[in-house]
Amino acid sequence: MSSLPVPAPEPPREPEPEAANRDRPPAPPLTLMDRQSYSMLSLVDLSRKLWSTQDVHEAAESLLLNLMGQVGTARAALWLSSDDTQPVLIRCHGMEAALARALGAACWNELSVRFRGGGTPIAPTEIEGGAGQSTRSLARQARVAMFAPLRAEDQPMGLVGLGFPVGRDRYAPAQLEVIEASLAVAGLAMRSARMHGLAMENGRRLQRSNEALQDLDRMKSEFLEHVNHELRTPLAVTLGCLQCLGDPVVTEADRGTLVETATRSTEDMVRLVERVLTLSESSGQSIVVQACEADLRVFMQEYSKERRPGVSAGLRNLVYESDDALRPVCIDPTRLRQVLDELIDNAIKFSAPGTRILLHVCDREEGGAAGARISVRDEGVGIPEERLPDLFQSFHQIDGSRTRRAGGLGIGLAVARQLTEAMGGRIAVERGAPSGMVFAVWVPAA
């Protein structure tokens, strides 16, 4: 009797992922050496990021994200000191910006004094004085568990606020050491970033001043070249006539001729001076531009990169945004840079540290013509609607006291308008929402 074939045994199946995870023994907890190694690698990574950036805001972002990952918290904020009496909120995570600003203002006076000669991180409950109660209340709302000083060579620069570690109600001694070590590196790097930004801004202004001086020197040479002959001829004739009038042998008839000739030469000089004055008065209407086709995307990226460190050094954040598609435009790069410098400098003058200046570029058609729109938006105090038409008038100050505090003669925006129109473009201004101003420059497409 034949037997039935016996099927071959099936190979063992791989366990399902969930089953495999259940059967796998739990990973051993990190040893002290593992934690120290991880902290050291994180500190090295933070150092590289901090010293590779030249922007205070980018450095603050790297610092906070690194700290949040190392100590395991979902909340962090960083304030830096400024020339004003109140601290400037640079970055915050896990809390509303308005709440973070109020918290920094409440604790700044006491903590800036307390951390001036050194000091270790403290809890909000340790803050005393007149602002202690409000600080503790705001810290509870923001869930901030600790304040730590940011210093550079024992010079206070700012504060860092951190929330509670996940699953814990306090920081371990090892975590406090990590925080202090990270902030020691960050303080030096951020001071270096601010100094570098200020140096770059001073260098940019010096370069622009040198370019202006070169233009003035060129115009002076051209002026002397064209006017030299016109001035010397009537002056020589007048001088000769006057010298002859002093000679006693000259007859009365000849004296009359000499006086008439000297008078005519003097009138020639008067007409020449009048033409020079007319040229000076109309110089703003006869600006020479050298417009050419340009890639606006490349130009704006280079310009924002050039201006960002200097703006950031003043604790204002310059943000650049652009559309994906930007058509080529017809501009004079040197003149457009002058226009944008005027608008950015104006935004800096009238907006406080801790605010944002937005530089935005997009394609835009105006009056049936294709072109691009470059806007500069600030978060300053703004200008009344009825005063907007006067902004581009020469030597016109919208608010005398405020303009005098900010500096300037009131000609920057007038120059920007003249330069923009000389390139075939237009400039406009409107109030921002909810605050500030928006200056927009439209340039034609190539």
C-alpha positions as CSV (number, residue, x, y, z in Angstrom):
1,M,0.0,0.0,0.0
2,S,1.5,3.3,-1.1
3,S,1.8,6.1,1.4
4,L,0.8,9.7,0.9
5,P,3.7,12.1,0.2
6,V,4.7,14.0,3.3
7,P,4.9,17.8,2.6
8,A,8.2,19.5,3.3
9,P,8.2,21.6,6.4
10,E,7.7,25.4,5.9
11,P,10.6,27.6,6.7
12,P,10.1,29.6,9.9
13,R,8.4,33.0,9.3
14,E,9.9,36.3,10.3
15,P,8.0,37.7,13.3
16,E,5.8,40.7,12.6
17,P,7.4,44.0,13.6
18,E,5.2,44.5,16.6
19,A,5.8,40.9,17.8
20,A,9.5,41.4,17.2
21,N,9.5,44.5,19.3
22,R,7.6,42.8,22.1
23,D,10.0,39.9,22.1
24,R,13.1,42.1,22.0
25,P,14.5,43.0,25.3
26,P,14.4,46.7,26.2
27,A,17.4,48.8,25.3
28,P,19.7,49.3,28.3
29,P,19.6,52.8,29.7
30,L,22.3,55.2,28.7
31,T,25.3,55.0,31.0
32,L,26.9,58.1,32.4
33,M,29.7,57.8,29.9
34,D,27.1,57.6,27.0
35,R,25.3,60.7,28.3
36,Q,28.6,62.6,28.6
37,S,29.6,61.5,25.1
38,Y,26.3,62.6,23.7
39,S,26.5,66.0,25.5
40,M,30.0,66.5,24.2
41,L,29.0,65.7,20.6
42,S,26.0,68.1,20.9
43,L,28.2,70.8,22.3
44,V,30.7,70.4,19.4
45,D,27.9,70.5,16.9
46,L,26.5,73.6,18.5
47,S,29.9,75.3,18.4
48,R,30.3,74.6,14.7
49,K,26.9,76.0,13.9
50,L,27.4,79.1,16.1
51,W,30.8,80.0,14.7
52,S,29.7,79.3,11.1
53,T,27.0,81.9,11.1
54,Q,27.3,85.7,11.0
55,D,23.7,86.4,12.0
56,V,22.5,86.8,15.5
57,H,19.0,85.4,14.8
58,E,20.4,82.3,13.1
59,A,22.8,81.8,16.1
60,A,19.9,82.2,18.5
61,E,17.9,79.6,16.6
62,S,20.7,77.1,16.7
63,L,21.3,77.6,20.4
64,L,17.7,77.1,21.5
65,L,17.1,74.0,19.3
66,N,20.3,72.4,20.6
67,L,19.4,73.1,24.2
68,M,15.9,71.8,23.8
69,G,17.2,68.6,22.3
70,Q,19.9,68.1,25.0
71,V,17.8,68.8,28.1
72,G,14.5,67.5,26.7
73,T,12.2,70.5,26.9
74,A,9.6,71.9,24.5
75,R,9.9,75.5,25.6
76,A,12.7,78.0,25.2
77,A,13.3,81.7,24.7
78,L,16.2,84.0,24.3
79,W,16.4,87.8,25.0
80,L,19.4,90.0,24.2
81,S,20.2,93.4,25.7
82,S,20.0,96.5,23.5
83,D,20.6,100.2,23.8
84,D,17.0,100.5,25.1
85,T,16.0,99.8,28.6
86,Q,14.0,96.7,27.7
87,P,15.4,93.4,26.4
88,V,14.8,92.3,22.9
89,L,13.1,88.9,22.3
90,I,15.2,87.3,19.5
91,R,13.6,83.8,19.4
92,C,11.1,81.7,21.3
93,H,9.6,78.2,20.9
94,G,6.6,76.6,22.7
95,M,5.2,80.0,23.9
96,E,3.5,83.0,22.4
97,A,5.8,85.8,21.5
98,A,3.7,88.4,23.3
99,L,3.9,86.4,26.5
100,A,7.7,85.9,26.1
101,R,8.2,89.7,25.6
102,A,6.2,90.4,28.7
103,L,8.2,87.8,30.7
104,G,11.5,89.2,29.6
105,A,10.5,92.8,30.4
106,A,9.3,91.7,33.9
107,C,12.5,90.0,35.0
108,W,15.1,91.9,33.1
109,N,16.0,94.6,35.5
110,E,16.6,92.3,38.4
111,L,18.3,89.5,36.5
112,S,20.6,91.7,34.5
113,V,22.0,93.1,37.7
114,R,22.1,89.7,39.4
115,F,24.0,88.0,36.5
116,R,26.4,91.0,35.9
117,G,29.2,89.4,37.8
118,G,28.5,85.8,37.0
119,G,25.9,83.5,38.5
120,T,24.2,80.2,37.8
121,P,20.7,79.4,36.4
122,I,17.9,80.2,38.8
123,A,14.2,79.3,39.0
124,P,11.5,82.0,38.7
125,T,10.5,81.3,42.3
126,E,14.0,82.7,43.4
127,I,13.3,86.1,41.8
128,E,12.4,88.6,44.5
129,G,12.1,92.4,44.4
130,G,9.2,94.5,43.1
131,A,8.9,92.5,39.8
132,G,9.1,89.1,41.5
133,Q,5.3,88.5,41.7
134,S,4.6,89.4,38.1
135,T,7.6,87.4,36.9
136,R,6.5,84.3,38.7
137,S,2.9,84.7,37.3
138,L,4.1,85.1,33.7
139,A,6.6,82.2,34.1
140,R,3.8,79.9,35.2
141,Q,1.7,80.9,32.2
142,A,4.7,80.4,29.8
143,R,5.8,77.2,31.8
144,V,9.3,78.5,32.1
145,A,11.2,76.6,34.8
146,M,14.6,78.4,34.7
147,F,16.5,81.5,33.6
148,A,20.2,81.3,32.6
149,P,22.6,84.1,31.8
150,L,24.1,84.6,28.4
151,R,27.6,86.2,28.9
152,A,30.8,86.9,27.0
153,E,33.8,87.2,29.2
154,D,31.6,88.0,32.3
155,Q,29.8,90.8,30.3
156,P,26.0,90.1,30.4
157,M,24.5,89.9,26.9
158,G,21.1,88.4,27.6
159,L,18.9,85.7,29.1
160,V,17.7,82.2,28.1
161,G,14.5,80.8,29.5
162,L,13.8,77.1,29.5
163,G,10.7,75.0,30.3
164,F,10.6,71.9,32.4
165,P,12.3,68.8,31.1
166,V,9.8,66.3,29.7
167,G,8.6,64.0,32.6
168,R,10.5,65.9,35.3
169,D,9.9,68.9,37.5
170,R,13.5,70.0,37.9
171,Y,16.8,69.9,36.1
172,A,19.5,67.5,37.1
173,P,23.0,68.8,38.0
174,A,24.5,67.3,34.8
175,Q,21.8,69.1,32.7
176,L,22.7,72.4,34.4
177,E,26.4,71.9,33.5
178,V,25.4,71.3,29.9
179,I,23.3,74.4,29.8
180,E,26.1,76.6,31.3
181,A,28.7,75.1,28.9
182,S,26.5,75.7,25.9
183,L,25.7,79.3,26.9
184,A,29.4,80.0,27.5
185,V,30.2,79.0,23.9
186,A,27.0,80.8,22.6
187,G,27.9,84.1,24.4
188,L,31.2,84.4,22.7
189,A,29.9,83.4,19.3
190,M,26.9,85.7,19.4
191,R,29.1,88.7,20.5
192,S,31.4,87.9,17.6
193,A,28.4,87.7,15.3
194,R,27.2,91.1,16.4
195,M,30.6,92.7,16.1
196,H,31.1,91.1,12.7
197,G,27.7,92.4,11.6
198,L,28.6,95.9,12.8
199,A,31.9,95.7,11.0
200,M,30.3,94.6,7.8
201,E,27.7,97.4,8.0
202,N,30.5,100.0,8.6
203,G,32.4,98.5,5.7
204,R,29.3,98.8,3.5
205,R,28.7,102.4,4.4
206,L,32.4,103.2,3.8
207,Q,32.2,101.6,0.4
208,R,29.1,103.6,-0.5
209,S,30.8,106.8,0.8
210,N,33.9,106.0,-1.3
211,E,31.7,105.5,-4.4
212,A,29.9,108.8,-3.7
213,L,33.2,110.6,-3.3
214,Q,34.4,109.1,-6.6
215,D,31.2,110.3,-8.3
216,L,31.7,113.8,-6.8
217,D,35.4,113.8,-7.9
218,R,34.4,112.9,-11.4
219,M,31.7,115.5,-11.6
220,K,34.1,118.1,-10.2
221,S,36.6,117.3,-12.9
222,E,34.0,117.5,-15.6
223,F,32.7,120.7,-14.2
224,L,36.2,122.3,-14.1
225,E,36.9,121.1,-17.6
226,H,33.8,122.6,-19.1
227,V,33.7,125.8,-17.0
228,N,37.4,126.6,-16.9
229,H,37.5,128.3,-20.3
230,E,34.2,130.0,-19.9
231,L,35.3,131.6,-16.7
232,R,38.9,132.5,-17.5
233,T,38.0,134.4,-20.7
234,P,35.6,137.0,-19.2
235,L,37.8,137.3,-16.1
236,A,40.9,138.0,-18.1
237,V,39.1,140.6,-20.2
238,T,37.6,142.3,-17.1
239,L,41.0,142.3,-15.3
240,G,42.7,143.8,-18.4
241,C,40.2,146.5,-18.7
242,L,40.4,147.5,-15.1
243,Q,44.2,147.6,-15.2
244,C,44.1,149.9,-18.3
245,L,41.6,152.2,-16.5
246,G,44.3,152.9,-14.0
247,D,46.8,154.1,-16.6
248,P,46.7,158.0,-16.7
249,V,47.6,158.2,-20.4
250,V,44.3,156.5,-21.4
251,T,41.9,159.0,-23.0
252,E,38.4,159.6,-21.9
253,A,37.0,158.0,-25.1
254,D,39.1,154.9,-24.5
255,R,38.0,154.8,-20.9
256,G,34.4,154.5,-22.0
257,T,35.2,151.6,-24.3
258,L,37.1,149.8,-21.5
259,V,34.2,150.2,-19.0
260,E,31.8,149.0,-21.6
261,T,34.0,145.9,-22.4
262,A,34.5,145.1,-18.7
263,T,30.7,145.4,-18.1
264,R,29.9,143.1,-20.9
265,S,32.5,140.5,-19.7
266,T,31.0,140.8,-16.2
267,E,27.5,140.1,-17.6
268,D,28.9,137.1,-19.3
269,M,30.2,135.8,-16.0
270,V,26.8,136.5,-14.3
271,R,25.0,134.4,-17.0
272,L,27.5,131.6,-16.5
273,V,26.9,131.5,-12.8
274,E,23.2,131.5,-13.4
275,R,23.5,128.5,-15.7
276,V,25.5,126.7,-13.0
277,L,22.9,127.3,-10.4
278,T,20.2,126.2,-12.8
279,L,22.1,123.0,-13.4
280,S,22.4,122.4,-9.7
281,E,18.7,122.9,-9.1
282,S,17.7,120.6,-11.9
283,S,20.3,117.9,-11.1
284,G,17.7,115.7,-9.5
285,Q,15.8,115.7,-12.7
286,S,18.7,114.8,-14.9
287,I,20.1,111.8,-13.2
288,V,22.1,109.5,-15.6
289,V,21.4,105.8,-15.3
290,Q,22.9,102.9,-17.1
291,A,20.0,100.5,-17.2
292,C,20.5,96.9,-18.5
293,E,18.8,93.5,-18.3
294,A,19.4,91.9,-14.9
295,D,18.4,88.8,-13.0
296,L,16.4,90.3,-10.1
297,R,16.5,87.0,-8.1
298,V,20.4,87.0,-8.1
299,F,20.6,90.7,-7.4
300,M,18.1,90.6,-4.4
301,Q,19.8,87.5,-2.9
302,E,23.2,89.2,-3.0
303,Y,21.7,92.5,-1.6
304,S,19.8,90.8,1.3
305,K,22.9,88.8,2.2
306,E,25.0,92.0,2.2
307,R,22.5,93.9,4.4
308,R,21.4,91.2,6.8
309,P,24.4,91.1,9.2
310,G,24.3,94.9,9.7
311,V,20.6,94.9,10.3
312,S,20.8,91.9,12.7
313,A,23.6,93.5,14.6
314,G,21.1,96.2,15.6
315,L,18.8,93.4,16.9
316,R,16.4,93.8,14.0
317,N,15.6,90.8,11.8
318,L,15.8,91.3,8.0
319,V,13.7,88.6,6.3
320,Y,13.9,88.1,2.5
321,E,11.1,86.5,0.6
322,S,10.5,86.1,-3.2
323,D,8.2,84.4,-5.6
324,D,9.3,81.3,-7.4
325,A,9.2,82.9,-10.9
326,L,10.8,86.3,-11.3
327,R,11.1,87.8,-14.8
328,P,14.3,89.6,-15.9
329,V,14.1,93.4,-15.3
330,C,15.7,96.5,-16.8
331,I,17.6,98.3,-14.0
332,D,20.7,100.1,-13.1
333,P,22.1,97.8,-10.3
334,T,24.0,100.6,-8.6
335,R,21.0,103.0,-8.6
336,L,18.6,100.3,-7.4
337,R,21.0,99.4,-4.6
338,Q,21.0,103.1,-3.6
339,V,17.2,103.1,-3.6
340,L,16.9,100.0,-1.4
341,D,19.6,101.3,1.0
342,E,17.4,104.4,1.5
343,L,14.3,102.3,2.2
344,I,16.1,99.9,4.5
345,D,17.9,102.7,6.4
346,N,14.5,104.5,6.8
347,A,12.9,101.3,8.2
348,I,15.8,100.9,10.7
349,K,15.4,104.5,11.8
350,F,11.8,104.3,12.7
351,S,11.4,100.7,14.0
352,A,12.6,99.5,17.4
353,P,15.1,96.7,18.1
354,G,13.4,93.3,18.2
355,T,11.1,94.0,15.2
356,R,11.2,92.5,11.8
357,I,11.9,94.2,8.4
358,L,10.5,92.2,5.5
359,L,12.0,92.5,2.0
360,H,9.7,90.9,-0.5
361,V,10.0,90.6,-4.3
362,C,7.3,89.5,-6.8
363,D,6.3,89.9,-10.4
364,R,3.8,92.6,-10.9
365,E,2.0,94.3,-13.8
366,E,1.2,98.0,-13.4
367,G,-0.6,100.2,-15.9
368,G,-0.6,97.3,-18.4
369,A,3.2,97.1,-18.2
370,A,5.1,94.0,-17.0
371,G,7.6,94.4,-14.2
372,A,8.6,93.4,-10.7
373,R,7.7,94.9,-7.3
374,I,10.2,95.1,-4.4
375,S,8.6,96.0,-1.1
376,V,10.2,96.9,2.3
377,R,7.8,96.4,5.2
378,D,8.7,97.5,8.8
379,E,6.9,97.2,12.1
380,G,7.5,100.8,13.3
381,V,5.1,103.4,14.6
382,G,3.8,104.3,11.1
383,I,2.9,107.6,9.6
384,P,-0.6,109.2,9.5
385,E,-2.4,108.7,6.2
386,E,-2.8,112.4,5.5
387,R,1.0,112.8,5.7
388,L,1.9,110.2,3.1
389,P,1.9,112.4,0.0
390,D,4.6,114.6,1.6
391,L,7.1,111.8,2.2
392,F,9.0,112.1,-1.1
393,Q,9.5,115.9,-0.9
394,S,13.0,117.2,-0.4
395,F,13.9,118.5,3.1
396,H,10.4,117.6,4.4
397,Q,10.3,116.0,7.8
398,I,7.0,114.3,8.7
399,D,7.6,114.5,12.5
400,G,10.3,117.1,13.4
401,S,11.1,115.8,16.8
402,R,11.2,112.1,15.8
403,T,13.1,112.8,12.7
404,R,15.7,114.8,14.5
405,R,16.2,112.0,17.0
406,A,16.6,109.4,14.2
407,G,18.9,111.7,12.2
408,G,18.9,112.8,8.6
409,L,18.0,115.9,6.5
410,G,14.8,114.6,5.0
411,I,16.2,114.1,1.5
412,G,16.7,110.3,1.4
413,L,13.2,109.3,0.2
414,A,13.3,112.2,-2.3
415,V,16.5,110.8,-3.7
416,A,15.0,107.3,-3.8
417,R,12.0,108.6,-5.8
418,Q,14.3,110.4,-8.3
419,L,16.5,107.4,-8.8
420,T,13.5,105.1,-9.3
421,E,11.8,107.3,-11.8
422,A,15.1,107.7,-13.7
423,M,15.1,103.9,-14.2
424,G,11.6,104.1,-15.6
425,G,10.0,102.8,-12.4
426,R,7.7,104.0,-9.7
427,I,7.8,104.2,-5.9
428,A,4.8,104.2,-3.5
429,V,4.1,104.0,0.2
430,E,1.2,102.8,2.3
431,R,0.4,102.0,5.9
432,G,1.1,98.4,7.0
433,A,-1.3,96.2,8.8
434,P,-1.5,96.2,11.8
435,S,1.4,98.7,12.1
436,G,4.4,100.1,10.3
437,M,4.9,101.2,6.7
438,V,5.3,99.5,3.3
439,F,7.5,101.1,0.7
440,A,7.2,99.5,-2.7
441,V,9.4,100.0,-5.8
442,W,8.2,98.9,-9.2
443,V,10.8,98.4,-12.0
444,P,10.0,97.5,-15.6
445,A,10.6,94.1,-17.2
446,A,13.5,93.8,-19.7
